[in-house]
Amino acid sequence: MLFHTWVFGVFFLVFYPVYLAVKGTRLRDYWLLLSSYVFYGWWNPLYLLLISYSTVVDYFVVLRMAKSRHRKLWLALAVSNNLCLLATFKYAGFVTENLNALLAAMGGQYVIPVPNWLLPVGISFYTFQSMSYTIDCYRRRIQAEPRFVRFATFVSLFPQLVAGPIQRASNLLPQLQQEQKITLADVTDGLSLFLVGLFKKVALADYLALYVDKVYGAPGHYQGPALLLATAAFGWQIYFDFSGYTDMARGIARTMGYKLMLNFNHPYLAEGLGDFWSRWHISLSSWFKDYVYIPMGGNREGQLKTYRNMCLTMLISGVWHGATWMFVIWGALHALGRVFTRELEKTAFWMESVPKFVKQMLVYAFVTFAWIFFRARSMGDARVIISRIFSPQWVDPAFPLLAAMLVLMVWLYQHLYESRARWALQLAPVKVGLATCMILYLAMMVGSSDRPFIYFQF
């Protein structure tokens, strides 16, 4: 069920009035859970078996862990169960294919059957969310949730269920434990967020996708300029697509009285790679920092181990995105980038004299180059794209100029938002004018987009 379709519109029109009627009663959690399961099961009812299993195991393991002297054993059981779910449904095919390739290279005749299981939508998101709850309970940072229905609602709350932002129990569970008082500001702010997210998805991401899909679908048919523009367009497409989803998710949750964490903070204005990862997919970046990087030792055990931990974390992040070598390479590129720039960003005194815009453009260029491996279908396609981008034989491409103009306007808006002129963007006439323009544009685009969100595949 996609946020930008009429099906979700009908779903929400049924859900919301009932939610307002029961939000002050014990029926609220049951209604939230039922609605979330209907929302998730709309893609495939079999998905509900997996999320229910994961929820039941983590709930009872944490309750048992709270009363046991063998806390680490129970933690290992819960984490292993979640990782096995991911390994089975997300990575089994990838591992099997590579084992078959290795056996063939060694002269083996036996071929291991490659599993063809359906990858459940959003499995990485709700698995990580549930794992963070288990780990935080083990660390005694939060108390175990005694009510199963409330915990199940925490895992499956539909606005953020399939693509985040990944919520920490310390943020969302207390909100679920309280009666939500919905103000007029909650509704208007939530609708504004939803409108912005819808505009990003339909007017920007899906429009850019028309060009990106065409060029990346057959990169051998295009020359340097078209490939370069398509790569830059994909960088903006994935940003608008994913941040658009999280804006809509946060907007829907806000109308319900819940505040989900910020997930994107103008990442293409970052002045360093560390700054970029503090702005891009914040809920996942902070998850890896708290549950992978720091437990491995973080930066506490010397420079060499710090770099090791940093590289392993970025490689794991790449693998999290998908079971292909292209994502591994993408993660490795960012790992190397962080290693080579970390000390430079921290200690080089001359970096302070480099203009802010120059640093932003250097980070943007590196991140955009890395997107090639994220988007390309194969290593062969990536080689063609890179070789032709850096080839002197360029021809003029056909490019969606309207999308380019819209991207430029968004980028200028982001620069203004982080400048001293930010106050002008907060003026009521400016807000109303921007909202009116987006509504008019979306009205012209009605029915032109039903693409799923990119991050649903992760």
N, C-alpha and C positions, 0 to 999 in steps of 0.2 A: 504494500500500500504506500504509494508515493505522496509526499506532502503536496505536490503541485498538480494533483489530479482531482477530478470530481468525486472519485470514490472516497478519498480522504475527507473531502468537504462534507459528504453525506455522513460519514462516520463521526466527524467532530460535531456536526449539528445534532446528532443523537446523543453522543457522549456528554457534551458540555452541560446542557440543562439538567441532566440527571446528576452529574457531578456537583453542580451548584446546590442541588436539593439535598444531597447526602453528605456533603463535605464536613458537616459538624457532627456526624454520627459514626458509629463503628462500621457502617456499611460502606464508608468511603474507600477503605483499603480493598474491600472485596470488589467494588465497582472498578477501581483503578486496575486491579489485577486482571479481572475478566476482560476489560477493554483492551489492556495491553496484550493479552494473549490472542484476542480476536485480531488486533492490528498485526501481530507477528505471524499468526497462523494464516493470514490472508494469502501470503506468498505460497506456503505449503504447510498444511496441518501437521506434517511429520516433524517440522522444526520444533513443535511444542514438546515433543518427547525429549529432545536433547536439552532444551533449556530447563525443563522440569527436573530432569535427572540431575543436572549440574546444580540447580538450586537446592534440591533435597539433600544431596550429599554435603554441600558446603554448610548448610544450615545445621545439620545434625553433628557434623564433625566439629564445628566451632563450639556448639553446646557441650559436647563431650570434652573438648580440649580445655574449656573453662574450668572443668571439675577434675581434671587429670593431672597427675604428676609427670606424665610423659607428653608434655605439650608439643615438643619438637616432633615426636612421632606422628601425632595427629596433624600437625601442620604439613609434614612431608606427605601424608596421605592425601590431604586436600589439594595441595599444589600438584602432586603427581597426577591426580585424577583429572584436573583441569588441563594440564599439559598433554596428557594422553588423548583427551578429546580433540585438542588442536592438532596433535600429530596424526591422529587417525583420519580426521575429516579434511584437514588442510594440506598435510605434507606427505601422506602415505603414497600418493601417486608419484610425486616428485622423487621421493627416495627410491621407489621401485624402478622408475625409469632409469635413474642413474646407476642402480645396481645392475640392471640388465645391460646397460652400456659398458660397465666395467667387466662383467662376465663375458660379453662378446669380445672385448679387447683382449681378454686373457684366453680366448679360444673356446670358451664354454658353449655348450649347445642348449643348455636349459634356459628357458625364459620364464621369469616370475610373472604371473598374471598381474596386470596393473589394475588396481581398484578404480572403479568409476563411480564413486559415491558423490552425491550431490552436496556441494559446499553450502552449509546453512548460512543464510544472510546474517551478517553482524556477529558471528560466533567469536571473533577475536575481541570485540568490544565488551560483550557481556561477560565473557570469561575473565578478562582482565579486571573488570569491575568487581566481580565476585572474589577473585584472588586477592585484590587489595583489601577487601573486608576481612578475609581470613588472616592475612598477614598482619594487619593492624590490630586485630583481636589478639593474635599471638604476642605482639609487642606491647599489649595492654594500653594502646593509645585510644581504643574505644571499647565499649562494653558490648558483649554479644546481644543481638536482638532476640528477645524471647518469643515474639509473635511471628509464626511462620508466614502468615499472609503479608505482614509488613515487610519482612525480608524478601519474599518473592516479588513484591511490588518494587522494592529497591532495585533488584536485579533486572526487572523487565519493564520499568516505567517507559511507556511507548514513545514519548518525544525523543529520547536519546538512546533508545534500545539498539537500533541497527547501525548507527554510525557515530555515536558519541554526542557530545563530549563525555569521556569516561569519567564517571562521578566517583568521588571518594565517599565512603560511608560516613566519615566525619562531617561532610557537607550535606548530603542528601537525607540520611536517616533521621537526623534531628528535625528536619522539615516535615518528614512523614510522620514523626511522632507527635507533632503539634497540629492543632486545628488551624487551617490556613485561612487568614483574613484577606480576602481579595479586594483591593482598592481600585478606584477608577484609574489610577496611575498604572497599576499592574496590567489592566486590560489595554489601555492605550499604548503603553510601552511595549507590551507583548505583541500587539497588532502591528506596531511600527517595525519591530524586529522581524516579524514574519514577512512583512511587505519587502523590506530590504533583502532578506534572504531569497524570497521568490524572484525578485528582480535580478539578483546575482545569478540564480540558476537558469531562469528562462531567457532573460534578455541578453545575458553575457555568456555564461558557461556553455549553454546548448547552442548558441549561435556560433561561438568560436569553434565548437566541436565539429561543425560542418566542414570547416577548412582543415582542421587538424586530422580528422578521420580520412579525408580525401588524400592528403599528402602522406601521412604516415601509413596509410593503407597500401601505398605503392611508391615508396621513396625512390626507387630506381627510375621513376618517370619524371623526377623533378631535379632541378639544379639548386645551387647554393642558396640563393635568396629565398626561394619558396620553402626550403627545408629549415632555414634559419628562422623565418617568420612563423612557420608552423610550430617550431620548438618553443619560441617565445609565446606563441598563442596558447600552447598547451600549458605552459607555466601559469598563465592567467586563467585558463579554463579550469584546471584542477583547484586553483585557489578559490575562484568564484563558486565552483561546484561544491566544494567541501565546506567552505565558510558559509556559503548560502544555506546548506543543509543545517549547520549548527546554529545559524541565526534563526532559521525557522523553528528548530527544536527548542532553542532558548525562548523564542517568542511564545510558542504554544505552552511551554511550561510556565512562563510568567503569567499568562492569562489564568492558569490554574493555581497561582500563588506560590510557585516554586522558582527558585533562582539557581540556574545551572551555571557552571563556571565558564568564563570567557575562554574560547578555544583558539582564536586568531586575533593578532594585534598588529595589523599592517606589516606582515613579515617582509615584504619587498622593500621596506624602508630600513631594514637592518643594516648596521654598520660593521658587522662581523658575523662569522658563522655561528659563534656562540650566541650572539644576539638574535640571529635568525631562528635558532632552535628554541629560544625563549619566547618567540612570537608565533611560530608555526605549530599547529596541532599541539597546543600547550598541554592539554590533558594527557596525551600520550608521551610527550617529551618529559613531563614531570613524573609520569608513572615509571618510565625507564630510569630516570635519575634516582628515584626513591627506592625502587624495588630491584634494580639491577646494578647500576653504577655504584651507588653508595655501599650496598652490601658486599660488593667485590673489593672494597677498600677506597673507592673514590679517589680523592687526591691526597690521602693521608699517609701514603707509604712511599713517597718519593716520586720523582718525575717519570722514571721509566715505567713504574706500575700504573701511574696515572694515565699515561698514554695507552698502556695495554688495556686498562679498564675502559677508556674512552673508545678505543677501536672496537673492542668486543661489544660494547653497548650499541654502537652505530651499526655493526654487522647484524646484531640480533634485531635491531629496528628494521633493517632492510629485509631480513627473512620474515619478520612479522607481516610485512606488506604483501608477501606472496611467495609461493613455492616455485620460484624460477631463479636461474643464475643472474638474470637481469637485475632483479631486486638486490641480490647480494652485491653485485658490482656497484649499484647505486649507493648502497649503504657503505661500501668500502671507500668510494670516492669522498663521501662526507666525512668518514673517519679520517682519511688522509688529510683532507682539508682542515679539519679541526686540529690535528696534530701539528701541522705546519704553521697554522695561524694563531694558535692559542697563546704562545709566549710572545709572539709579535704584538698581539692585541694588548697584552698585559704590561709589557716592559719597554717596548720601543718608544723612546721619548719623541722621536720624529713623527710618529703616527698622529700625535696631537695636532701637528701642523697640516696634515692632509685634509683637504676640504671634505666636509661631511658627505656631499653629493658624490664625490669620487669614491669614497669608501662604500657607499650604498650601491653604486654602479658595479664595483668590483664583486661585491657579494652577489648581486643580482646576476651577473654574468656567470659566476661559478655555479650557482644554484640552477640556472637555466640550462647550462651545459649538462649538469647531472641528470636533469629531467629526460634527456635523450634516452638514457638507459631505463628509466622508469616507464616510458611510453612505448619505445620500440618493441616490435613483436619478437625480434631475435637479435643475436649478436651480429649476424650478417647485415640486417637492416641498420643497426647502429653504426657499423663501419661505413656503410654507404652514406648515411646522413652526415657523419663527421667529416669524411673525406671530401664530400662535395661542399659542405659549408666552408671548409678551409681551402677550397679550390679557387683559382683566379677566374675560372670560366663561369661567369654569372649571367643569367638572363632574367628579365623582368617577370615576377610572379603575378598571378591574380590573387588578390587578398581582399577579404571582406572589410572595406574601408569603414563602414559603420561600426563594426566591432572594434576596430583600431581606435576610432574616435571615442567610443564609450570607455575603453580601457584607459586611454589618456586622461579622460575626465575623472575617472575613479582615482587614478594615481595622483592627479593634482589635488583632488579632495583629501586624500590621505596626507599629502604634504602639508596642506593647510591645517588639517586636524592636529598635526604634531608641531605646528608653529604658533607664534604669538597671536596669529589671526584666528585662532580656534573659536574665540568668543563670537565671531560673526556667524559661524555655523550653528550656534545655539539659539540664534534669534528665531522667534516663532514664524515670521514671514518666510525665512529661508527654509525652515523645516517643512512648512506647508507646501512651499513651491517645489521642493525636491520630491515630496511624497506625491504631489499631483502629477509631476512629470513621469514618475515611475508607474503610477496607476494608468495613465494614458498610454504609455508605451506597452505595458502588459496587456491592456485591452486590445491593442492592435495585434498582439502576439498570441491571443487566446487560441488554444487548439493546435499550436505549432510545435509543442514540445511535450514529449512524454518519456524522455530519456531517464533511465535510472541514475542514481548518484554513483559517482566513480568509486567512492569508498565502501559501497555496499559489498564489493567483491572481497574486502579484507576482513 
